[in-house]
Amino acid sequence: MKIRKIYIVVILFIIFAVGFKFLVLQKPDTRLLYTVQKETFIETVQVSGIFNKTSTDTEKATSEAAYKSAVSQLTIAKQNKQSADATMWTKKQAVLDAENNVNYKNDNTTNPSTNDDYTDLEKFSIDSSLVEARKDYTFTETKYKEADIAISSAQAQLDLAKIAYEDTLEDEPFLTVYINEIYAPKISVGQKAEITFDAIKDLTLTGEVKSIDKDGTVTGGVVSFEAKIQINDIPESIRPNMTAIATIELIHIENTLTVPISSIINQDGKDFVQKADGKKSQLTQVKLGERGFVKAEVLSGLVNGEEVLTRPDSKSP
């Protein structure tokens, strides 16, 4: 009788374990699910920066002088190239004349200048003239080629001086920020931004991106791009050189379907998701639109209300 009771307890324990497995352990983990629904798809990035002060008259004058000097240096570099070009062709003609004299000497015994036979000294002088003419031509040709380098350098200096000069002429002070290379491709002129200053936490201002550099700057192995944000309706409490944080709107799409980036599987150049009610490893192809860093827009393949796994299997469909 006692043994029978033990069997009954074991059987009940097994039934309980099996039931627990199916009722609890097999229950979908809702933390891994995402419900596809129409929403406003917004994605932003935050960057810090410094509010530029308005340039003084002295700074404007100094910047203008540097700009005019750069213009002058470029003009001189171009003139030097023209001069080097003229000199090079003059030296080239000298080489041709020296070659003709050597050829004549080699074909004739009489010096046309003296009507006497060439002396050894005259022959040596004619041959030496050709050697020197060729050296002079090579030197001037090198100078001509170096002139292009000088022009490129002067042009680069002029471009920098022009940017610095134009910055001093801006009517509105800007917030200068530095965009990481990861986000830079999604930043463009005209994008909206919200700005908060470290010194005035309860104040939020609006603005927009006015410019972003084409060339990045490497600092400590990190590439960033300088951007300028114009701020609307700047209050008097904002002072030059104050630090601020700008929240730039990268994506803003009204009434669209989205899925998390973590739910997307790319295979053979196509995008798929795994529906929560589908069989394991059964994938659904989707067509994506705007792709952010957190979510992506779904143009087709899913409908409002469907659930997808945010960490799906990556097996082939």
C-alpha positions in Angstrom: 0.0 0.0 0.0 2.9 2.3 0.9 4.6 1.5 -2.4 1.4 2.3 -4.3 1.2 5.7 -2.7 4.8 6.4 -3.8 3.9 5.5 -7.4 0.9 7.8 -7.3 3.1 10.7 -6.0 5.7 10.1 -8.7 3.0 10.0 -11.4 1.4 13.2 -10.1 4.8 14.9 -10.0 5.4 13.9 -13.7 2.0 15.1 -14.7 2.6 18.4 -12.9 6.1 18.8 -14.6 4.7 18.1 -18.0 1.8 20.5 -17.5 4.1 23.2 -16.2 6.3 22.8 -19.2 3.5 23.3 -21.7 1.6 25.9 -19.7 4.5 28.0 -18.5 7.7 27.3 -20.2 6.1 27.1 -23.7 4.4 30.4 -23.2 5.7 33.0 -25.7 8.0 35.6 -24.2 6.1 38.8 -24.9 9.3 40.8 -24.3 10.6 39.5 -27.7 7.4 40.6 -29.6 6.7 43.8 -31.4 3.3 44.7 -32.6 3.3 46.3 -36.1 1.1 49.4 -36.1 0.6 52.8 -37.8 2.6 55.4 -36.0 4.7 58.6 -36.5 8.2 57.3 -37.3 10.6 59.7 -35.6 14.3 59.2 -35.0 16.7 61.7 -33.6 20.3 62.1 -32.6 21.7 64.3 -29.8 25.0 66.2 -30.2 26.6 68.8 -28.0 28.2 72.0 -29.1 29.1 75.6 -28.3 27.1 78.7 -29.1 29.3 80.9 -31.3 29.8 84.5 -30.3 29.3 87.3 -32.7 32.6 88.4 -34.2 34.1 91.8 -33.2 35.2 94.4 -35.7 38.8 93.5 -35.0 38.1 89.8 -35.7 36.3 90.7 -38.9 39.1 93.0 -40.1 41.8 90.3 -39.3 39.8 87.6 -41.1 39.2 89.9 -44.1 43.0 90.6 -44.3 43.8 86.9 -44.2 41.3 86.3 -46.9 42.7 89.0 -49.2 46.2 87.7 -48.6 45.1 84.2 -49.6 43.6 85.6 -52.8 46.8 87.4 -53.5 48.9 84.3 -52.9 46.7 82.3 -55.4 47.1 85.0 -58.0 50.9 85.0 -57.5 51.0 81.2 -57.8 49.1 81.3 -61.1 51.4 84.0 -62.4 54.4 81.9 -61.4 53.1 79.0 -63.5 52.6 81.2 -66.5 56.2 82.5 -66.1 57.5 79.0 -65.6 55.7 77.9 -68.8 57.3 80.7 -70.8 60.7 80.0 -69.4 60.4 76.3 -70.0 59.6 76.7 -73.7 62.5 79.2 -74.0 64.8 76.6 -72.5 63.3 74.0 -74.9 64.3 76.1 -77.8 67.8 76.5 -76.4 68.0 72.7 -76.3 66.9 72.4 -80.0 69.5 75.1 -81.0 72.3 73.3 -79.1 71.3 70.0 -80.7 71.5 71.6 -84.1 74.9 72.9 -83.4 76.1 69.5 -82.3 74.6 67.8 -85.4 76.2 70.4 -87.7 79.6 69.9 -85.9 79.3 66.2 -86.3 78.5 66.5 -90.0 81.0 69.2 -90.9 84.7 70.0 -90.2 84.5 73.7 -90.7 83.2 76.1 -88.0 80.7 78.5 -89.8 81.6 81.2 -87.3 85.4 81.2 -88.1 85.4 79.4 -91.5 88.3 77.3 -90.0 88.3 73.7 -88.9 86.8 73.1 -85.5 89.3 73.1 -82.7 89.1 70.6 -79.9 88.1 73.4 -77.5 85.3 74.5 -79.9 84.0 70.9 -80.2 84.1 70.5 -76.4 82.2 73.9 -75.9 79.5 72.9 -78.4 78.9 69.5 -76.7 79.0 71.1 -73.2 76.4 73.7 -74.4 74.0 70.9 -75.2 74.5 69.3 -71.8 73.9 72.6 -70.0 70.8 73.4 -72.2 69.3 70.1 -71.3 69.9 70.6 -67.6 68.3 74.1 -67.7 65.3 72.7 -69.5 64.8 69.8 -67.0 65.1 72.4 -64.1 62.5 74.7 -65.6 60.2 71.8 -66.5 60.3 70.7 -62.8 59.5 74.3 -61.7 56.5 74.3 -64.1 55.2 71.0 -62.6 55.7 72.3 -59.0 53.7 75.4 -60.0 50.5 73.2 -60.0 51.3 72.0 -56.5 51.7 75.6 -55.4 48.4 76.6 -57.0 46.6 73.7 -55.3 48.1 74.7 -51.9 47.2 78.3 -52.4 43.6 77.4 -53.4 43.2 75.2 -50.3 44.4 78.1 -48.1 42.0 80.4 -49.9 39.1 78.1 -49.3 39.8 77.9 -45.6 40.3 81.7 -45.3 37.1 82.3 -47.2 35.1 80.1 -44.8 36.6 81.8 -41.8 35.9 85.2 -43.3 32.3 84.4 -44.2 31.8 83.0 -40.7 32.5 86.5 -39.3 29.9 88.0 -41.5 27.0 85.8 -40.4 24.1 87.9 -39.1 23.0 85.2 -36.7 25.2 83.4 -34.2 25.2 79.6 -34.6 25.5 76.6 -32.5 28.6 74.7 -33.7 28.3 70.9 -33.2 30.3 67.9 -34.3 28.5 65.0 -35.9 29.9 61.4 -35.6 30.6 59.8 -39.0 27.9 57.2 -38.2 25.1 59.9 -38.2 26.7 62.3 -40.7 25.1 60.7 -43.9 21.7 61.3 -42.4 22.3 65.0 -41.6 21.3 67.5 -44.2 20.7 71.3 -44.4 17.2 72.2 -43.3 16.6 69.5 -40.7 14.8 70.6 -37.6 16.5 70.7 -34.2 15.6 71.4 -30.6 18.3 73.0 -28.5 18.7 73.1 -24.7 21.5 75.0 -22.9 23.3 73.4 -20.0 23.0 76.7 -18.0 19.2 77.0 -18.6 17.7 73.6 -18.3 14.0 74.7 -18.5 14.5 76.5 -21.8 14.0 74.6 -25.1 14.7 76.5 -28.4 14.1 75.5 -32.0 16.4 75.7 -34.9 17.6 74.1 -38.1 20.8 72.8 -39.6 22.4 75.5 -41.8 25.5 73.7 -42.9 27.6 70.6 -42.5 31.2 70.1 -43.7 31.9 67.8 -46.6 35.3 66.7 -45.1 35.5 65.1 -41.7 38.1 65.8 -39.0 39.9 62.9 -37.2 40.4 63.4 -33.5 41.8 60.5 -31.5 40.8 58.1 -34.2 37.2 59.3 -34.3 35.9 61.0 -37.5 33.4 63.9 -37.0 31.9 66.5 -39.2 31.3 70.1 -38.1 27.8 71.4 -38.5 26.2 74.7 -37.7 22.7 75.1 -36.4 20.8 78.4 -36.5 18.7 79.0 -33.4 15.4 80.8 -33.6 14.4 83.7 -31.3 17.5 83.7 -29.1 16.8 85.3 -25.7 19.2 87.7 -24.1 20.0 85.1 -21.4 22.0 83.1 -23.9 25.6 84.2 -23.9 28.5 83.5 -26.2 30.5 80.3 -25.7 27.6 78.6 -23.7 27.4 74.9 -24.2 24.2 73.3 -25.5 22.7 70.0 -26.7 21.0 69.8 -30.0 18.4 67.1 -30.8 18.4 66.8 -34.6 15.5 65.1 -36.3 16.8 62.5 -38.7 13.5 60.9 -39.7 9.9 62.1 -39.5 7.3 60.1 -41.3 3.6 60.3 -40.4 1.2 57.3 -40.2 3.5 54.5 -41.3 4.3 50.9 -40.3 7.6 50.2 -38.6 9.6 47.3 -37.2 12.7 47.2 -35.0 16.0 46.9 -36.8 16.6 43.8 -34.6 13.7 42.0 -36.2 15.1 42.3 -39.7 16.9 39.4 -41.3 18.7 40.1 -44.6 19.3 37.1 -46.9 20.5 37.2 -50.5 19.9 41.0 -50.6 16.3 40.6 -49.4 14.7 41.6 -46.1 12.6 39.3 -44.0 10.9 39.2 -40.6 9.6 36.3 -38.5 6.0 36.6 -37.5 5.1 35.6 -34.0 2.3 33.3 -35.1 4.3 31.6 -37.8 6.2 28.4 -37.8 9.7 28.4 -36.4 12.2 29.5 -39.1 9.4 30.5 -41.4 10.2 34.0 -42.6 8.1 36.7 -44.3 9.6 38.9 -46.9 9.1 42.7 -46.4 9.9 45.8 -48.4 11.5 48.5 -46.3 11.5 52.2 -46.8 13.4 54.6 -44.6 15.8 52.8 -42.4 16.9 54.3 -39.1 19.2 53.2 -36.3 16.4 51.8 -34.1 13.5 51.1 -36.5 12.7 50.8 -40.2 9.7 51.7 -42.2 7.7 48.8 -43.7 6.2 49.5 -47.2 4.8 46.0 -47.8 4.7 42.5 -46.4 3.1 43.2 -43.1 -0.3 44.7 -42.0 -1.3 46.7 -39.0 -1.6 44.6 -35.8 0.7 41.7 -36.8 3.4 40.6 -34.3 7.0 39.9 -35.2 9.9 38.5 -33.2 12.5 41.1 -32.4 15.2 38.4 -32.1 14.1 35.9 -34.8 15.7 32.8 -36.1 18.1 33.5 -39.0 17.3 30.3 -40.9 16.5 30.4 -44.6 12.8 30.7 -45.5 
